[in-house]
């Protein structure tokens, strides 16, 4: 069987097993990430020649040149009508390697993701910044794609997405959708956002706020009457605000705090955790929706007090990460280990758990 066929078989196995990722490395068999854990396929370890041929069989020529030039390249790979993959091809100890992340072909509803109804209301805001945050592999892209799909179905607006690479394709529905890819359509996120402001946008999705220039452009776009969605690799609303402010030079930080206090609509932080009731994973969320109190705390550099506002803001649709983790644990969806290790304040959470168990007669 040819190596190209082998790559097709590997992609098919990834789809068939419902895996999130496929790893190709020298010295080990291909590895599949199933429900958060890496599992080897029952095949011989890959040689240096194997991984080179596998990379070459699916990588466009310009991306191969980029790997040679920069040591790595990212791109999207369609797999028939079945799935799409986000590919990271790179060199490691002089060998060629691959990590392929499967992009589900079917968009989930907010209910299927586990988000409360109040989040849907945010999608009809005329302007502002909505951030979806969390570590790599926490499902941020899926959440954002589902949000955009609702806007696309229910609002007659112009949506511009800027991604690296484009992961979900959004056909025109009620909205007009423009999708631009870094590298092939536009050189950088910041440049794409600046250009977008001249393209009559209503909604702008920024795949990742990865540098100061992109953050500035996204905040400005939100300020000037657009609804802007973006991601950051942070966990928790307070840490997200601090991360943005700290990215700016000291003499600009007060101004950025003021801009965020006015423009930030919501921060949705998420983690993906292994389920204990059945195979699969479940999302844990922290949801902060800007209120007068939260806006003043951002402006006055008192972000450490935001968590208490989230805890008392359930009527606005807010929930703290620890409260949601406790809810998932009490519903027998996650392990005690994940409850404690993923929480932001483990000691307080364990105390709340004891109280909860006593109330329910399980202590």
C-alpha positions in Angstrom: 0.0 0.0 0.0 1.4 3.4 -0.9 2.3 5.9 1.8 -0.3 8.3 0.4 -2.9 5.6 0.9 -1.5 5.1 4.4 -2.1 8.8 5.2 -5.7 8.5 3.9 -6.1 5.4 6.1 -4.7 7.3 9.1 -7.1 10.2 8.5 -10.0 7.8 8.1 -9.1 6.1 11.4 -9.0 9.5 13.1 -12.5 10.2 11.8 -13.9 6.7 12.5 -12.6 6.7 16.1 -13.9 10.2 16.8 -10.4 11.4 17.7 -9.5 15.0 18.2 -5.8 14.7 17.0 -3.4 12.6 15.1 0.3 12.7 15.9 3.0 11.5 13.4 6.5 11.2 14.9 9.7 9.3 14.2 10.3 6.3 16.4 6.7 5.6 17.5 3.6 4.4 15.8 1.0 7.1 14.7 -0.8 8.3 17.9 -4.5 9.2 18.2 -5.9 11.4 20.9 -9.1 9.8 22.0 -11.2 11.7 24.7 -8.1 13.5 25.9 -5.6 10.6 26.0 -3.0 9.6 23.4 -3.2 6.0 22.1 -0.8 4.3 19.7 -2.1 2.5 16.6 -1.2 -1.1 16.3 1.5 -0.5 13.6 5.3 -0.5 13.5 7.1 2.6 14.7 7.6 5.2 11.9 11.0 5.8 10.4 12.5 9.1 9.3 11.7 8.2 5.7 8.1 7.3 6.7 7.3 10.7 8.3 9.0 12.6 5.5 6.8 10.8 2.9 3.7 11.3 5.0 4.3 15.0 5.4 5.1 15.3 1.7 1.9 13.4 0.6 -0.5 16.0 2.1 1.5 19.3 2.3 1.3 21.9 -0.5 4.6 22.9 -2.2 4.6 26.4 -0.8 4.1 25.0 2.7 6.9 22.5 2.2 9.2 25.5 1.4 7.9 27.3 4.5 8.9 24.2 6.6 12.4 24.3 5.1 12.6 28.1 5.7 11.0 28.5 9.1 11.0 25.0 10.6 7.2 24.6 10.4 3.9 25.5 8.6 0.2 25.5 9.5 -2.6 24.8 7.0 -6.1 23.4 6.6 -6.6 20.0 5.0 -10.0 19.0 3.6 -10.8 15.2 3.8 -13.5 14.7 1.3 -16.9 15.7 2.6 -16.2 13.8 5.9 -14.0 16.3 7.8 -11.4 19.0 7.8 -8.1 19.0 9.6 -5.9 21.8 10.9 -2.4 20.7 10.2 0.8 21.7 11.9 3.8 20.3 10.0 7.2 20.9 11.6 10.7 19.7 12.1 11.8 18.2 15.3 15.4 17.0 15.9 15.9 17.3 12.2 12.9 15.0 11.4 9.6 15.8 9.8 6.5 15.6 12.1 2.8 16.2 12.0 0.0 17.1 14.3 -3.5 17.1 12.7 -6.5 18.5 14.7 -9.8 17.2 13.4 -12.4 20.0 12.8 -15.9 18.6 13.2 -18.0 19.0 10.1 -21.2 19.6 12.1 -21.6 22.8 14.0 -23.0 22.3 17.5 -25.8 24.4 19.1 -24.9 26.5 22.2 -27.1 24.1 24.2 -25.0 21.1 22.9 -21.8 22.9 23.9 -23.3 23.6 27.3 -23.6 27.4 27.2 -26.6 29.1 28.9 -29.3 30.9 27.0 -28.0 34.3 28.0 -25.0 33.8 25.9 -27.2 33.9 22.7 -28.3 37.4 23.7 -24.7 38.6 23.4 -24.7 37.7 19.7 -27.3 40.4 19.0 -25.2 43.2 20.5 -24.5 46.0 18.0 -20.9 46.5 19.2 -18.2 45.5 21.7 -15.6 42.8 22.3 -16.5 39.2 23.2 -13.5 37.0 24.2 -13.5 33.2 24.2 -10.5 32.0 26.2 -8.9 28.8 27.4 -5.9 26.6 26.8 -5.0 25.0 23.5 -7.5 22.2 22.6 -10.3 23.5 24.9 -12.8 24.0 22.1 -12.6 27.8 21.6 -12.8 27.5 17.8 -15.8 25.3 18.0 -17.6 27.7 20.3 -16.9 30.7 18.2 -17.9 28.9 15.0 -21.2 27.9 16.6 -21.8 31.6 17.7 -21.1 32.9 14.2 -23.4 30.3 12.7 -26.3 31.7 14.9 -25.5 35.2 13.7 -25.3 33.9 10.1 -28.7 32.3 10.4 -30.5 35.0 12.3 -29.0 38.4 11.4 -28.7 40.2 8.0 -25.1 41.5 8.6 -21.6 41.3 7.1 -19.4 38.9 9.0 -15.6 39.0 8.4 -13.4 36.2 9.8 -9.6 36.4 10.0 -8.1 33.0 10.7 -4.8 31.1 10.6 -5.8 28.8 9.0 -9.6 28.9 8.1 -11.1 26.0 10.0 -14.9 26.1 9.6 -16.3 27.2 6.3 -19.4 29.4 6.8 -21.7 29.5 3.7 -23.7 32.7 3.2 -27.1 32.3 4.9 -28.9 35.4 6.1 -25.6 37.1 6.5 -22.8 37.7 4.0 -19.6 36.0 5.2 -16.1 36.9 4.2 -13.4 34.6 5.4 -9.7 35.6 5.1 -6.7 33.4 5.8 -3.4 34.7 7.2 -0.6 34.0 4.7 -2.7 33.4 1.6 -5.2 36.3 1.7 -3.6 38.8 4.1 -0.2 39.0 5.8 -1.3 39.4 9.4 -4.2 39.6 11.9 -3.6 43.3 12.6 -3.5 44.2 8.8 -6.7 42.2 8.2 -8.6 44.0 11.0 -7.4 47.4 9.6 -8.6 46.4 6.1 -11.8 45.0 7.5 -12.9 48.4 8.8 -13.1 49.6 5.2 -15.1 46.6 4.1 -18.4 47.5 5.7 -18.3 44.9 8.5 -20.8 44.4 11.3 -19.2 41.4 12.9 -15.4 40.6 12.9 -13.9 37.3 14.2 -10.2 37.5 15.0 -8.8 33.9 15.2 -6.3 34.8 17.9 -5.1 38.0 19.6 -1.5 36.9 19.6 0.4 40.2 19.7 0.1 43.8 20.8 -0.7 45.1 17.3 -3.7 42.7 16.9 -5.0 43.5 20.4 -4.9 47.3 19.6 -6.7 46.7 16.2 -9.4 44.5 17.8 -10.1 46.9 20.7 -10.3 49.8 18.2 -12.7 47.8 15.9 -15.0 47.1 18.9 -14.9 50.8 20.0 -15.8 52.0 16.5 -19.2 50.2 16.3 -18.4 46.6 15.4 -19.1 43.3 17.3 -15.7 41.7 17.6 -15.0 38.1 18.6 -11.5 36.9 19.5 -9.6 34.2 21.4 -6.8 34.3 24.0 -4.9 31.5 25.7 -6.0 32.5 29.3 -8.3 31.0 31.9 -10.7 33.2 33.8 -12.1 36.7 33.2 -9.7 38.5 35.5 -6.6 36.9 34.1 -7.8 37.7 30.5 -8.2 41.4 31.3 -4.8 41.5 33.0 -3.2 39.7 30.1 -4.4 42.3 27.6 -3.5 45.3 29.8 -0.1 43.8 30.6 0.7 43.4 26.9 0.7 47.2 26.5 3.5 49.6 27.5 3.1 51.0 31.0 2.2 54.5 29.8 -0.7 53.1 27.7 -2.2 50.7 30.3 -4.6 53.2 31.9 -6.0 54.1 28.5 -6.4 50.4 27.6 -8.2 49.7 30.9 -10.6 52.6 30.1 -11.1 51.2 26.6 -11.8 47.7 27.9 -14.2 48.9 30.6 -16.3 50.5 27.8 -15.8 47.9 25.0 -15.6 44.5 26.7 -19.0 42.8 26.5 -18.2 39.3 27.8 -15.4 36.8 28.6 -16.2 33.1 28.1 -13.4 30.9 29.5 -13.6 27.1 28.8 -11.8 23.9 29.6 -12.5 20.4 28.1 -12.5 17.6 30.7 -12.8 13.8 30.4 -16.3 12.6 31.3 -16.6 9.8 33.9 -20.1 8.7 33.0 -19.3 7.7 29.4 -16.6 8.1 26.8 -16.2 11.7 25.7 -15.5 15.1 27.1 -17.5 17.9 28.7 -16.9 21.6 28.7 -16.5 23.6 31.9 -17.1 27.4 31.6 -16.6 30.6 33.3 -18.9 33.4 31.9 -18.4 37.0 32.7 -20.8 39.5 31.3 -19.9 43.2 31.7 -22.0 45.1 34.3 -21.6 48.6 35.7 -19.7 47.1 38.7 -17.3 45.0 36.5 -16.7 48.0 34.2 -15.6 50.1 37.1 -13.4 47.4 38.5 -11.6 47.1 35.1 -11.2 50.9 34.8 -9.9 51.2 38.4 -7.4 48.3 38.1 -9.3 46.1 40.6 -9.6 43.0 38.4 -9.0 40.7 41.4 -12.5 41.6 42.6 -14.2 40.5 39.3 -14.6 36.9 40.5 -16.9 38.0 43.3 -19.1 39.9 40.8 -19.2 36.7 38.7 -20.3 34.7 41.7 -23.2 37.0 42.5 -24.1 37.6 38.8 -26.1 34.5 38.0 -29.2 36.6 37.2 -27.1 38.1 34.3 -26.1 34.6 33.1 -22.7 34.6 34.8 -21.1 31.6 36.4 -17.6 31.1 37.9 -15.4 28.3 36.7 -15.4 26.8 40.2 -19.2 26.9 40.5 -19.5 25.1 37.1 -16.9 22.5 38.0 -18.8 21.8 41.2 -22.0 21.5 39.2 -20.4 19.0 36.8 -18.9 17.0 39.7 -22.3 16.8 41.6 -23.9 15.6 38.3 -21.3 12.8 38.2 -19.8 14.1 34.9 -16.2 14.8 36.0 -13.7 13.2 38.4 -12.8 14.6 41.8 -9.2 15.0 40.6 -10.3 17.3 37.7 -12.6 19.2 40.1 -9.7 20.1 42.3 -6.9 20.5 39.9 -8.8 22.7 37.4 -10.3 25.0 40.0 -9.1 28.5 40.6 -9.5 28.3 44.4 -9.2 24.6 45.3 -9.4 25.1 49.1 -12.6 27.1 49.0 -14.1 24.7 46.4 -13.4 21.6 48.6 -15.1 23.3 51.5 -18.1 24.1 49.4 -18.2 20.5 48.2 -18.3 19.3 51.8 -21.2 21.7 52.6 -23.0 20.6 49.5 -22.7 17.0 50.3 -23.9 17.6 53.9 -27.0 19.5 52.5 -27.7 16.6 50.2 -27.1 14.0 52.9 -24.1 12.5 51.1 -21.4 13.7 53.5 
